[in-house]
Amino acid sequence: MATFAELTATVGRMEARLGQSENREVQTLLAHYRQLLPRFNQNLADPRDAALAASAALMLIQGVAQAKK
């Protein structure tokens, strides 16, 4: 099981990598993702759960990015 530190590091790497995408759809999805982040933190009491939710959202965006290549 990944530690909280590993999860947050992975989320940071994914955000950075996807943030460099020139695909407009990916950038639009990232904007929505950034709007959801506060809700993850408000609605999920455990920071680890919020990090898992963020990573799941980023995996979805990553899937879109890969499909557009």
mmCIF file as Biopython writes it, N, C-alpha, C and O atoms, coordinates in Angstrom:
data_model
#
loop_
_atom_site.group_PDB
_atom_site.id
_atom_site.type_symbol
_atom_site.label_atom_id
_atom_site.label_alt_id
_atom_site.label_comp_id
_atom_site.label_asym_id
_atom_site.label_entity_id
_atom_site.label_seq_id
_atom_site.pdbx_PDB_ins_code
_atom_site.Cartn_x
_atom_site.Cartn_y
_atom_site.Cartn_z
_atom_site.occupancy
_atom_site.B_iso_or_equiv
_atom_site.auth_seq_id
_atom_site.auth_asym_id
_atom_site.pdbx_PDB_model_num
ATOM 1   N N  . MET A ? 1  ? 0.843   -1.168 0.000   1.0 0.0 1  A 1 
ATOM 2   C CA . MET A ? 1  ? 0.000   0.000  0.000   1.0 0.0 1  A 1 
ATOM 3   C C  . MET A ? 1  ? 0.893   1.237  0.000   1.0 0.0 1  A 1 
ATOM 4   O O  . MET A ? 1  ? 1.838   1.334  0.783   1.0 0.0 1  A 1 
ATOM 5   N N  . ALA A ? 2  ? 0.586   2.172  -0.878  1.0 0.0 2  A 1 
ATOM 6   C CA . ALA A ? 2  ? 1.379   3.395  -0.984  1.0 0.0 2  A 1 
ATOM 7   C C  . ALA A ? 2  ? 1.171   4.272  0.247   1.0 0.0 2  A 1 
ATOM 8   O O  . ALA A ? 2  ? 0.067   4.364  0.784   1.0 0.0 2  A 1 
ATOM 9   N N  . THR A ? 3  ? 2.244   4.909  0.676   1.0 0.0 3  A 1 
ATOM 10  C CA . THR A ? 3  ? 2.142   5.830  1.808   1.0 0.0 3  A 1 
ATOM 11  C C  . THR A ? 3  ? 1.530   7.148  1.335   1.0 0.0 3  A 1 
ATOM 12  O O  . THR A ? 3  ? 1.446   7.414  0.136   1.0 0.0 3  A 1 
ATOM 13  N N  . PHE A ? 4  ? 1.108   7.962  2.294   1.0 0.0 4  A 1 
ATOM 14  C CA . PHE A ? 4  ? 0.563   9.275  1.952   1.0 0.0 4  A 1 
ATOM 15  C C  . PHE A ? 4  ? 1.603   10.107 1.201   1.0 0.0 4  A 1 
ATOM 16  O O  . PHE A ? 4  ? 1.270   10.796 0.237   1.0 0.0 4  A 1 
ATOM 17  N N  . ALA A ? 5  ? 2.852   10.044 1.637   1.0 0.0 5  A 1 
ATOM 18  C CA . ALA A ? 5  ? 3.925   10.791 0.971   1.0 0.0 5  A 1 
ATOM 19  C C  . ALA A ? 5  ? 4.101   10.328 -0.473  1.0 0.0 5  A 1 
ATOM 20  O O  . ALA A ? 5  ? 4.288   11.149 -1.372  1.0 0.0 5  A 1 
ATOM 21  N N  . GLU A ? 6  ? 4.040   9.022  -0.694  1.0 0.0 6  A 1 
ATOM 22  C CA . GLU A ? 6  ? 4.159   8.495  -2.062  1.0 0.0 6  A 1 
ATOM 23  C C  . GLU A ? 6  ? 2.978   8.941  -2.920  1.0 0.0 6  A 1 
ATOM 24  O O  . GLU A ? 6  ? 3.149   9.287  -4.089  1.0 0.0 6  A 1 
ATOM 25  N N  . LEU A ? 7  ? 1.789   8.931  -2.339  1.0 0.0 7  A 1 
ATOM 26  C CA . LEU A ? 7  ? 0.604   9.370  -3.084  1.0 0.0 7  A 1 
ATOM 27  C C  . LEU A ? 7  ? 0.708   10.837 -3.479  1.0 0.0 7  A 1 
ATOM 28  O O  . LEU A ? 7  ? 0.443   11.195 -4.626  1.0 0.0 7  A 1 
ATOM 29  N N  . THR A ? 8  ? 1.091   11.681 -2.534  1.0 0.0 8  A 1 
ATOM 30  C CA . THR A ? 8  ? 1.175   13.105 -2.852  1.0 0.0 8  A 1 
ATOM 31  C C  . THR A ? 8  ? 2.282   13.381 -3.869  1.0 0.0 8  A 1 
ATOM 32  O O  . THR A ? 8  ? 2.140   14.267 -4.711  1.0 0.0 8  A 1 
ATOM 33  N N  . ALA A ? 9  ? 3.374   12.634 -3.799  1.0 0.0 9  A 1 
ATOM 34  C CA . ALA A ? 9  ? 4.441   12.794 -4.792  1.0 0.0 9  A 1 
ATOM 35  C C  . ALA A ? 9  ? 3.950   12.377 -6.174  1.0 0.0 9  A 1 
ATOM 36  O O  . ALA A ? 9  ? 4.244   13.043 -7.166  1.0 0.0 9  A 1 
ATOM 37  N N  . THR A ? 10 ? 3.208   11.285 -6.241  1.0 0.0 10 A 1 
ATOM 38  C CA . THR A ? 10 ? 2.664   10.818 -7.516  1.0 0.0 10 A 1 
ATOM 39  C C  . THR A ? 10 ? 1.679   11.827 -8.083  1.0 0.0 10 A 1 
ATOM 40  O O  . THR A ? 10 ? 1.712   12.128 -9.276  1.0 0.0 10 A 1 
ATOM 41  N N  . VAL A ? 11 ? 0.807   12.349 -7.235  1.0 0.0 11 A 1 
ATOM 42  C CA . VAL A ? 11 ? -0.159  13.361 -7.684  1.0 0.0 11 A 1 
ATOM 43  C C  . VAL A ? 11 ? 0.589   14.573 -8.231  1.0 0.0 11 A 1 
ATOM 44  O O  . VAL A ? 11 ? 0.224   15.104 -9.279  1.0 0.0 11 A 1 
ATOM 45  N N  . GLY A ? 12 ? 1.618   15.008 -7.539  1.0 0.0 12 A 1 
ATOM 46  C CA . GLY A ? 12 ? 2.410   16.150 -8.004  1.0 0.0 12 A 1 
ATOM 47  C C  . GLY A ? 12 ? 3.050   15.907 -9.361  1.0 0.0 12 A 1 
ATOM 48  O O  . GLY A ? 12 ? 3.049   16.789 -10.219 1.0 0.0 12 A 1 
ATOM 49  N N  . ARG A ? 13 ? 3.595   14.713 -9.555  1.0 0.0 13 A 1 
ATOM 50  C CA . ARG A ? 13 ? 4.212   14.378 -10.854 1.0 0.0 13 A 1 
ATOM 51  C C  . ARG A ? 13 ? 3.162   14.353 -11.963 1.0 0.0 13 A 1 
ATOM 52  O O  . ARG A ? 13 ? 3.392   14.854 -13.064 1.0 0.0 13 A 1 
ATOM 53  N N  . MET A ? 14 ? 2.010   13.763 -11.656 1.0 0.0 14 A 1 
ATOM 54  C CA . MET A ? 14 ? 0.950   13.681 -12.668 1.0 0.0 14 A 1 
ATOM 55  C C  . MET A ? 14 ? 0.440   15.073 -13.028 1.0 0.0 14 A 1 
ATOM 56  O O  . MET A ? 14 ? 0.223   15.368 -14.204 1.0 0.0 14 A 1 
ATOM 57  N N  . GLU A ? 15 ? 0.247   15.931 -12.026 1.0 0.0 15 A 1 
ATOM 58  C CA . GLU A ? 15 ? -0.203  17.303 -12.288 1.0 0.0 15 A 1 
ATOM 59  C C  . GLU A ? 15 ? 0.804   18.032 -13.168 1.0 0.0 15 A 1 
ATOM 60  O O  . GLU A ? 15 ? 0.420   18.725 -14.111 1.0 0.0 15 A 1 
ATOM 61  N N  . ALA A ? 16 ? 2.087   17.878 -12.864 1.0 0.0 16 A 1 
ATOM 62  C CA . ALA A ? 16 ? 3.132   18.553 -13.639 1.0 0.0 16 A 1 
ATOM 63  C C  . ALA A ? 16 ? 3.166   18.048 -15.076 1.0 0.0 16 A 1 
ATOM 64  O O  . ALA A ? 16 ? 3.239   18.840 -16.016 1.0 0.0 16 A 1 
ATOM 65  N N  . ARG A ? 17 ? 3.112   16.731 -15.245 1.0 0.0 17 A 1 
ATOM 66  C CA . ARG A ? 17 ? 3.179   16.147 -16.585 1.0 0.0 17 A 1 
ATOM 67  C C  . ARG A ? 17 ? 1.961   16.553 -17.415 1.0 0.0 17 A 1 
ATOM 68  O O  . ARG A ? 17 ? 2.101   16.971 -18.564 1.0 0.0 17 A 1 
ATOM 69  N N  . LEU A ? 18 ? 0.780   16.430 -16.837 1.0 0.0 18 A 1 
ATOM 70  C CA . LEU A ? 18 ? -0.429  16.780 -17.578 1.0 0.0 18 A 1 
ATOM 71  C C  . LEU A ? 18 ? -0.518  18.285 -17.819 1.0 0.0 18 A 1 
ATOM 72  O O  . LEU A ? 18 ? -1.078  18.727 -18.823 1.0 0.0 18 A 1 
ATOM 73  N N  . GLY A ? 19 ? 0.028   19.058 -16.907 1.0 0.0 19 A 1 
ATOM 74  C CA . GLY A ? 19 ? 0.028   20.512 -17.074 1.0 0.0 19 A 1 
ATOM 75  C C  . GLY A ? 19 ? 0.837   20.965 -18.271 1.0 0.0 19 A 1 
ATOM 76  O O  . GLY A ? 19 ? 0.628   22.070 -18.772 1.0 0.0 19 A 1 
ATOM 77  N N  . GLN A ? 20 ? 1.751   20.138 -18.740 1.0 0.0 20 A 1 
ATOM 78  C CA . GLN A ? 20 ? 2.572   20.476 -19.903 1.0 0.0 20 A 1 
ATOM 79  C C  . GLN A ? 20 ? 1.905   20.106 -21.222 1.0 0.0 20 A 1 
ATOM 80  O O  . GLN A ? 20 ? 2.412   20.439 -22.293 1.0 0.0 20 A 1 
ATOM 81  N N  . SER A ? 21 ? 0.784   19.427 -21.145 1.0 0.0 21 A 1 
ATOM 82  C CA . SER A ? 21 ? 0.095   19.001 -22.364 1.0 0.0 21 A 1 
ATOM 83  C C  . SER A ? 21 ? -0.417  20.214 -23.132 1.0 0.0 21 A 1 
ATOM 84  O O  . SER A ? 21 ? -0.907  21.179 -22.546 1.0 0.0 21 A 1 
ATOM 85  N N  . GLU A ? 22 ? -0.295  20.146 -24.440 1.0 0.0 22 A 1 
ATOM 86  C CA . GLU A ? 22 ? -0.808  21.212 -25.301 1.0 0.0 22 A 1 
ATOM 87  C C  . GLU A ? 22 ? -2.236  20.934 -25.755 1.0 0.0 22 A 1 
ATOM 88  O O  . GLU A ? 22 ? -2.839  21.752 -26.450 1.0 0.0 22 A 1 
ATOM 89  N N  . ASN A ? 23 ? -2.770  19.795 -25.368 1.0 0.0 23 A 1 
ATOM 90  C CA . ASN A ? 23 ? -4.125  19.402 -25.750 1.0 0.0 23 A 1 
ATOM 91  C C  . ASN A ? 23 ? -5.136  20.248 -24.977 1.0 0.0 23 A 1 
ATOM 92  O O  . ASN A ? 23 ? -5.114  20.285 -23.747 1.0 0.0 23 A 1 
ATOM 93  N N  . ARG A ? 24 ? -6.021  20.927 -25.711 1.0 0.0 24 A 1 
ATOM 94  C CA . ARG A ? 24 ? -7.010  21.808 -25.077 1.0 0.0 24 A 1 
ATOM 95  C C  . ARG A ? 24 ? -7.968  21.036 -24.187 1.0 0.0 24 A 1 
ATOM 96  O O  . ARG A ? 24 ? -8.348  21.515 -23.119 1.0 0.0 24 A 1 
ATOM 97  N N  . GLU A ? 25 ? -8.361  19.843 -24.618 1.0 0.0 25 A 1 
ATOM 98  C CA . GLU A ? 25 ? -9.289  19.047 -23.814 1.0 0.0 25 A 1 
ATOM 99  C C  . GLU A ? 25 ? -8.648  18.661 -22.482 1.0 0.0 25 A 1 
ATOM 100 O O  . GLU A ? 25 ? -9.297  18.703 -21.436 1.0 0.0 25 A 1 
ATOM 101 N N  . VAL A ? 26 ? -7.394  18.293 -22.529 1.0 0.0 26 A 1 
ATOM 102 C CA . VAL A ? 26 ? -6.673  17.947 -21.304 1.0 0.0 26 A 1 
ATOM 103 C C  . VAL A ? 26 ? -6.600  19.168 -20.386 1.0 0.0 26 A 1 
ATOM 104 O O  . VAL A ? 26 ? -6.815  19.048 -19.180 1.0 0.0 26 A 1 
ATOM 105 N N  . GLN A ? 27 ? -6.301  20.327 -20.943 1.0 0.0 27 A 1 
ATOM 106 C CA . GLN A ? 27 ? -6.216  21.541 -20.130 1.0 0.0 27 A 1 
ATOM 107 C C  . GLN A ? 27 ? -7.573  21.914 -19.532 1.0 0.0 27 A 1 
ATOM 108 O O  . GLN A ? 27 ? -7.645  22.381 -18.395 1.0 0.0 27 A 1 
ATOM 109 N N  . THR A ? 28 ? -8.641  21.711 -20.292 1.0 0.0 28 A 1 
ATOM 110 C CA . THR A ? 28 ? -9.989  21.965 -19.773 1.0 0.0 28 A 1 
ATOM 111 C C  . THR A ? 28 ? -10.300 21.018 -18.621 1.0 0.0 28 A 1 
ATOM 112 O O  . THR A ? 28 ? -10.837 21.433 -17.594 1.0 0.0 28 A 1 
ATOM 113 N N  . LEU A ? 29 ? -9.961  19.744 -18.799 1.0 0.0 29 A 1 
ATOM 114 C CA . LEU A ? 29 ? -10.187 18.770 -17.733 1.0 0.0 29 A 1 
ATOM 115 C C  . LEU A ? 29 ? -9.351  19.094 -16.497 1.0 0.0 29 A 1 
ATOM 116 O O  . LEU A ? 29 ? -9.819  18.920 -15.372 1.0 0.0 29 A 1 
ATOM 117 N N  . LEU A ? 30 ? -8.129  19.560 -16.694 1.0 0.0 30 A 1 
ATOM 118 C CA . LEU A ? 30 ? -7.291  19.949 -15.554 1.0 0.0 30 A 1 
ATOM 119 C C  . LEU A ? 30 ? -7.893  21.139 -14.808 1.0 0.0 30 A 1 
ATOM 120 O O  . LEU A ? 30 ? -7.811  21.208 -13.582 1.0 0.0 30 A 1 
ATOM 121 N N  . ALA A ? 31 ? -8.492  22.067 -15.537 1.0 0.0 31 A 1 
ATOM 122 C CA . ALA A ? 31 ? -9.147  23.205 -14.880 1.0 0.0 31 A 1 
ATOM 123 C C  . ALA A ? 31 ? -10.300 22.720 -14.004 1.0 0.0 31 A 1 
ATOM 124 O O  . ALA A ? 31 ? -10.477 23.201 -12.885 1.0 0.0 31 A 1 
ATOM 125 N N  . HIS A ? 32 ? -11.079 21.773 -14.510 1.0 0.0 32 A 1 
ATOM 126 C CA . HIS A ? 32 ? -12.166 21.196 -13.708 1.0 0.0 32 A 1 
ATOM 127 C C  . HIS A ? 32 ? -11.595 20.448 -12.502 1.0 0.0 32 A 1 
ATOM 128 O O  . HIS A ? 32 ? -12.132 20.533 -11.397 1.0 0.0 32 A 1 
ATOM 129 N N  . TYR A ? 33 ? -10.523 19.729 -12.720 1.0 0.0 33 A 1 
ATOM 130 C CA . TYR A ? 33 ? -9.857  18.995 -11.638 1.0 0.0 33 A 1 
ATOM 131 C C  . TYR A ? 33 ? -9.442  19.960 -10.523 1.0 0.0 33 A 1 
ATOM 132 O O  . TYR A ? 33 ? -9.666  19.687 -9.344  1.0 0.0 33 A 1 
ATOM 133 N N  . ARG A ? 34 ? -8.845  21.075 -10.901 1.0 0.0 34 A 1 
ATOM 134 C CA . ARG A ? 34 ? -8.399  22.050 -9.899  1.0 0.0 34 A 1 
ATOM 135 C C  . ARG A ? 34 ? -9.579  22.620 -9.107  1.0 0.0 34 A 1 
ATOM 136 O O  . ARG A ? 34 ? -9.446  22.936 -7.924  1.0 0.0 34 A 1 
ATOM 137 N N  . GLN A ? 35 ? -10.724 22.746 -9.764  1.0 0.0 35 A 1 
ATOM 138 C CA . GLN A ? 35 ? -11.921 23.215 -9.058  1.0 0.0 35 A 1 
ATOM 139 C C  . GLN A ? 35 ? -12.435 22.162 -8.077  1.0 0.0 35 A 1 
ATOM 140 O O  . GLN A ? 35 ? -13.018 22.501 -7.047  1.0 0.0 35 A 1 
ATOM 141 N N  . LEU A ? 36 ? -12.219 20.893 -8.397  1.0 0.0 36 A 1 
ATOM 142 C CA . LEU A ? 36 ? -12.684 19.809 -7.525  1.0 0.0 36 A 1 
ATOM 143 C C  . LEU A ? 36 ? -11.786 19.563 -6.317  1.0 0.0 36 A 1 
ATOM 144 O O  . LEU A ? 36 ? -12.249 19.035 -5.306  1.0 0.0 36 A 1 
ATOM 145 N N  . LEU A ? 37 ? -10.534 19.929 -6.401  1.0 0.0 37 A 1 
ATOM 146 C CA . LEU A ? 37 ? -9.596  19.635 -5.309  1.0 0.0 37 A 1 
ATOM 147 C C  . LEU A ? 37 ? -10.095 20.101 -3.941  1.0 0.0 37 A 1 
ATOM 148 O O  . LEU A ? 37 ? -10.028 19.329 -2.984  1.0 0.0 37 A 1 
ATOM 149 N N  . PRO A ? 38 ? -10.592 21.335 -3.811  1.0 0.0 38 A 1 
ATOM 150 C CA . PRO A ? 38 ? -11.093 21.745 -2.494  1.0 0.0 38 A 1 
ATOM 151 C C  . PRO A ? 38 ? -12.256 20.874 -2.009  1.0 0.0 38 A 1 
ATOM 152 O O  . PRO A ? 38 ? -12.389 20.624 -0.811  1.0 0.0 38 A 1 
ATOM 153 N N  . ARG A ? 39 ? -13.085 20.421 -2.928  1.0 0.0 39 A 1 
ATOM 154 C CA . ARG A ? 39 ? -14.203 19.556 -2.538  1.0 0.0 39 A 1 
ATOM 155 C C  . ARG A ? 39 ? -13.708 18.204 -2.051  1.0 0.0 39 A 1 
ATOM 156 O O  . ARG A ? 39 ? -14.253 17.652 -1.095  1.0 0.0 39 A 1 
ATOM 157 N N  . PHE A ? 40 ? -12.684 17.665 -2.697  1.0 0.0 40 A 1 
ATOM 158 C CA . PHE A ? 40 ? -12.104 16.411 -2.215  1.0 0.0 40 A 1 
ATOM 159 C C  . PHE A ? 40 ? -11.669 16.585 -0.758  1.0 0.0 40 A 1 
ATOM 160 O O  . PHE A ? 40 ? -11.950 15.739 0.092   1.0 0.0 40 A 1 
ATOM 161 N N  . ASN A ? 41 ? -10.982 17.692 -0.485  1.0 0.0 41 A 1 
ATOM 162 C CA . ASN A ? 41 ? -10.458 17.933 0.859   1.0 0.0 41 A 1 
ATOM 163 C C  . ASN A ? 41 ? -11.569 18.203 1.874   1.0 0.0 41 A 1 
ATOM 164 O O  . ASN A ? 41 ? -11.440 17.837 3.042   1.0 0.0 41 A 1 
ATOM 165 N N  . GLN A ? 42 ? -12.651 18.837 1.440   1.0 0.0 42 A 1 
ATOM 166 C CA . GLN A ? 42 ? -13.768 19.122 2.346   1.0 0.0 42 A 1 
ATOM 167 C C  . GLN A ? 42 ? -14.591 17.874 2.635   1.0 0.0 42 A 1 
ATOM 168 O O  . GLN A ? 42 ? -14.986 17.632 3.776   1.0 0.0 42 A 1 
ATOM 169 N N  . ASN A ? 43 ? -14.846 17.094 1.609   1.0 0.0 43 A 1 
ATOM 170 C CA . ASN A ? 43 ? -15.776 15.969 1.739   1.0 0.0 43 A 1 
ATOM 171 C C  . ASN A ? 43 ? -15.128 14.682 2.228   1.0 0.0 43 A 1 
ATOM 172 O O  . ASN A ? 43 ? -15.819 13.786 2.715   1.0 0.0 43 A 1 
ATOM 173 N N  . LEU A ? 44 ? -13.838 14.583 2.105   1.0 0.0 44 A 1 
ATOM 174 C CA . LEU A ? 44 ? -13.134 13.367 2.517   1.0 0.0 44 A 1 
ATOM 175 C C  . LEU A ? 44 ? -12.289 13.697 3.744   1.0 0.0 44 A 1 
ATOM 176 O O  . LEU A ? 44 ? -11.326 14.459 3.660   1.0 0.0 44 A 1 
ATOM 177 N N  . ALA A ? 45 ? -12.655 13.124 4.869   1.0 0.0 45 A 1 
ATOM 178 C CA . ALA A ? 45 ? -12.010 13.468 6.139   1.0 0.0 45 A 1 
ATOM 179 C C  . ALA A ? 45 ? -10.532 13.078 6.182   1.0 0.0 45 A 1 
ATOM 180 O O  . ALA A ? 45 ? -9.724  13.772 6.798   1.0 0.0 45 A 1 
ATOM 181 N N  . ASP A ? 46 ? -10.186 11.988 5.541   1.0 0.0 46 A 1 
ATOM 182 C CA . ASP A ? 46 ? -8.808  11.492 5.577   1.0 0.0 46 A 1 
ATOM 183 C C  . ASP A ? 46 ? -8.022  12.078 4.401   1.0 0.0 46 A 1 
ATOM 184 O O  . ASP A ? 46 ? -8.429  11.903 3.253   1.0 0.0 46 A 1 
ATOM 185 N N  . PRO A ? 47 ? -6.912  12.762 4.657   1.0 0.0 47 A 1 
ATOM 186 C CA . PRO A ? 47 ? -6.103  13.319 3.568   1.0 0.0 47 A 1 
ATOM 187 C C  . PRO A ? 47 ? -5.659  12.259 2.554   1.0 0.0 47 A 1 
ATOM 188 O O  . PRO A ? 47 ? -5.509  12.557 1.369   1.0 0.0 47 A 1 
ATOM 189 N N  . ARG A ? 48 ? -5.452  11.042 3.013   1.0 0.0 48 A 1 
ATOM 190 C CA . ARG A ? 48 ? -5.078  9.955  2.102   1.0 0.0 48 A 1 
ATOM 191 C C  . ARG A ? 48 ? -6.210  9.687  1.115   1.0 0.0 48 A 1 
ATOM 192 O O  . ARG A ? 48 ? -5.959  9.464  -0.070  1.0 0.0 48 A 1 
ATOM 193 N N  . ASP A ? 49 ? -7.454  9.706  1.593   1.0 0.0 49 A 1 
ATOM 194 C CA . ASP A ? 49 ? -8.598  9.508  0.701   1.0 0.0 49 A 1 
ATOM 195 C C  . ASP A ? 49 ? -8.692  10.633 -0.327  1.0 0.0 49 A 1 
ATOM 196 O O  . ASP A ? 49 ? -9.003  10.388 -1.493  1.0 0.0 49 A 1 
ATOM 197 N N  . ALA A ? 50 ? -8.424  11.863 0.103   1.0 0.0 50 A 1 
ATOM 198 C CA . ALA A ? 50 ? -8.440  12.998 -0.823  1.0 0.0 50 A 1 
ATOM 199 C C  . ALA A ? 50 ? -7.346  12.836 -1.883  1.0 0.0 50 A 1 
ATOM 200 O O  . ALA A ? 50 ? -7.569  13.134 -3.057  1.0 0.0 50 A 1 
ATOM 201 N N  . ALA A ? 51 ? -6.174  12.366 -1.472  1.0 0.0 51 A 1 
ATOM 202 C CA . ALA A ? 51 ? -5.082  12.139 -2.427  1.0 0.0 51 A 1 
ATOM 203 C C  . ALA A ? 51 ? -5.439  11.023 -3.403  1.0 0.0 51 A 1 
ATOM 204 O O  . ALA A ? 51 ? -5.115  11.106 -4.587  1.0 0.0 51 A 1 
ATOM 205 N N  . LEU A ? 52 ? -6.098  9.989  -2.916  1.0 0.0 52 A 1 
ATOM 206 C CA . LEU A ? 52 ? -6.537  8.906  -3.804  1.0 0.0 52 A 1 
ATOM 207 C C  . LEU A ? 52 ? -7.581  9.405  -4.798  1.0 0.0 52 A 1 
ATOM 208 O O  . LEU A ? 52 ? -7.555  9.022  -5.968  1.0 0.0 52 A 1 
ATOM 209 N N  . ALA A ? 53 ? -8.494  10.253 -4.343  1.0 0.0 53 A 1 
ATOM 210 C CA . ALA A ? 53 ? -9.499  10.821 -5.245  1.0 0.0 53 A 1 
ATOM 211 C C  . ALA A ? 53 ? -8.826  11.681 -6.312  1.0 0.0 53 A 1 
ATOM 212 O O  . ALA A ? 53 ? -9.185  11.616 -7.488  1.0 0.0 53 A 1 
ATOM 213 N N  . ALA A ? 54 ? -7.853  12.481 -5.896  1.0 0.0 54 A 1 
ATOM 214 C CA . ALA A ? 54 ? -7.125  13.316 -6.852  1.0 0.0 54 A 1 
ATOM 215 C C  . ALA A ? 54 ? -6.389  12.451 -7.866  1.0 0.0 54 A 1 
ATOM 216 O O  . ALA A ? 54 ? -6.403  12.747 -9.061  1.0 0.0 54 A 1 
ATOM 217 N N  . SER A ? 55 ? -5.750  11.391 -7.400  1.0 0.0 55 A 1 
ATOM 218 C CA . SER A ? 55 ? -5.009  10.534 -8.332  1.0 0.0 55 A 1 
ATOM 219 C C  . SER A ? 55 ? -5.960  9.831  -9.299  1.0 0.0 55 A 1 
ATOM 220 O O  . SER A ? 55 ? -5.617  9.633  -10.465 1.0 0.0 55 A 1 
ATOM 221 N N  . ALA A ? 56 ? -7.137  9.456  -8.834  1.0 0.0 56 A 1 
ATOM 222 C CA . ALA A ? 56 ? -8.112  8.820  -9.724  1.0 0.0 56 A 1 
ATOM 223 C C  . ALA A ? 56 ? -8.567  9.796  -10.804 1.0 0.0 56 A 1 
ATOM 224 O O  . ALA A ? 56 ? -8.675  9.426  -11.973 1.0 0.0 56 A 1 
ATOM 225 N N  . ALA A ? 57 ? -8.831  11.035 -10.419 1.0 0.0 57 A 1 
ATOM 226 C CA . ALA A ? 57 ? -9.238  12.043 -11.400 1.0 0.0 57 A 1 
ATOM 227 C C  . ALA A ? 57 ? -8.119  12.280 -12.413 1.0 0.0 57 A 1 
ATOM 228 O O  . ALA A ? 57 ? -8.375  12.412 -13.610 1.0 0.0 57 A 1 
ATOM 229 N N  . LEU A ? 58 ? -6.893  12.333 -11.933 1.0 0.0 58 A 1 
ATOM 230 C CA . LEU A ? 58 ? -5.759  12.540 -12.835 1.0 0.0 58 A 1 
ATOM 231 C C  . LEU A ? 58 ? -5.554  11.353 -13.770 1.0 0.0 58 A 1 
ATOM 232 O O  . LEU A ? 58 ? -5.153  11.534 -14.920 1.0 0.0 58 A 1 
ATOM 233 N N  . MET A ? 59 ? -5.823  10.143 -13.289 1.0 0.0 59 A 1 
ATOM 234 C CA . MET A ? 59 ? -5.710  8.964  -14.164 1.0 0.0 59 A 1 
ATOM 235 C C  . MET A ? 59 ? -6.721  9.043  -15.303 1.0 0.0 59 A 1 
ATOM 236 O O  . MET A ? 59 ? -6.425  8.655  -16.433 1.0 0.0 59 A 1 
ATOM 237 N N  . LEU A ? 60 ? -7.903  9.542  -15.002 1.0 0.0 60 A 1 
ATOM 238 C CA . LEU A ? 60 ? -8.912  9.718  -16.045 1.0 0.0 60 A 1 
ATOM 239 C C  . LEU A ? 60 ? -8.429  10.732 -17.082 1.0 0.0 60 A 1 
ATOM 240 O O  . LEU A ? 60 ? -8.545  10.499 -18.285 1.0 0.0 60 A 1 
ATOM 241 N N  . ILE A ? 61 ? -7.892  11.844 -16.617 1.0 0.0 61 A 1 
ATOM 242 C CA . ILE A ? 61 ? -7.371  12.865 -17.536 1.0 0.0 61 A 1 
ATOM 243 C C  . ILE A ? 61 ? -6.200  12.301 -18.334 1.0 0.0 61 A 1 
ATOM 244 O O  . ILE A ? 61 ? -6.073  12.571 -19.528 1.0 0.0 61 A 1 
ATOM 245 N N  . GLN A ? 62 ? -5.354  11.526 -17.686 1.0 0.0 62 A 1 
ATOM 246 C CA . GLN A ? 62 ? -4.221  10.900 -18.377 1.0 0.0 62 A 1 
ATOM 247 C C  . GLN A ? 62 ? -4.716  9.958  -19.470 1.0 0.0 62 A 1 
ATOM 248 O O  . GLN A ? 62 ? -4.123  9.891  -20.547 1.0 0.0 62 A 1 
ATOM 249 N N  . GLY A ? 63 ? -5.790  9.237  -19.201 1.0 0.0 63 A 1 
ATOM 250 C CA . GLY A ? 63 ? -6.376  8.358  -20.215 1.0 0.0 63 A 1 
ATOM 251 C C  . GLY A ? 63 ? -6.847  9.140  -21.424 1.0 0.0 63 A 1 
ATOM 252 O O  . GLY A ? 63 ? -6.658  8.703  -22.560 1.0 0.0 63 A 1 
ATOM 253 N N  . VAL A ? 64 ? -7.456  10.286 -21.193 1.0 0.0 64 A 1 
ATOM 254 C CA . VAL A ? 64 ? -7.886  11.150 -22.302 1.0 0.0 64 A 1 
ATOM 255 C C  . VAL A ? 64 ? -6.667  11.632 -23.079 1.0 0.0 64 A 1 
ATOM 256 O O  . VAL A ? 64 ? -6.666  11.627 -24.310 1.0 0.0 64 A 1 
ATOM 257 N N  . ALA A ? 65 ? -5.630  12.049 -22.355 1.0 0.0 65 A 1 
ATOM 258 C CA . ALA A ? 65 ? -4.411  12.539 -23.013 1.0 0.0 65 A 1 
ATOM 259 C C  . ALA A ? 65 ? -3.786  11.464 -23.887 1.0 0.0 65 A 1 
ATOM 260 O O  . ALA A ? 65 ? -3.350  11.752 -25.002 1.0 0.0 65 A 1 
ATOM 261 N N  . GLN A ? 66 ? -3.735  10.241 -23.403 1.0 0.0 66 A 1 
ATOM 262 C CA . GLN A ? 66 ? -3.138  9.153  -24.174 1.0 0.0 66 A 1 
ATOM 263 C C  . GLN A ? 66 ? -3.998  8.789  -25.377 1.0 0.0 66 A 1 
ATOM 264 O O  . GLN A ? 66 ? -3.468  8.428  -26.428 1.0 0.0 66 A 1 
ATOM 265 N N  . ALA A ? 67 ? -5.301  8.878  -25.236 1.0 0.0 67 A 1 
ATOM 266 C CA . ALA A ? 67 ? -6.199  8.561  -26.349 1.0 0.0 67 A 1 
ATOM 267 C C  . ALA A ? 67 ? -6.098  9.600  -27.457 1.0 0.0 67 A 1 
ATOM 268 O O  . ALA A ? 67 ? -6.396  9.303  -28.614 1.0 0.0 67 A 1 
ATOM 269 N N  . LYS A ? 68 ? -5.685  10.809 -27.115 1.0 0.0 68 A 1 
ATOM 270 C CA . LYS A ? 68 ? -5.604  11.899 -28.092 1.0 0.0 68 A 1 
ATOM 271 C C  . LYS A ? 68 ? -4.275  11.924 -28.828 1.0 0.0 68 A 1 
ATOM 272 O O  . LYS A ? 68 ? -4.094  12.726 -29.745 1.0 0.0 68 A 1 
ATOM 273 N N  . LYS A ? 69 ? -3.341  11.060 -28.444 1.0 0.0 69 A 1 
ATOM 274 C CA . LYS A ? 69 ? -2.023  11.054 -29.106 1.0 0.0 69 A 1 
ATOM 275 C C  . LYS A ? 69 ? -2.109  10.421 -30.465 1.0 0.0 69 A 1 
ATOM 276 O O  . LYS A ? 69 ? -1.103  10.327 -31.167 1.0 0.0 69 A 1 
#
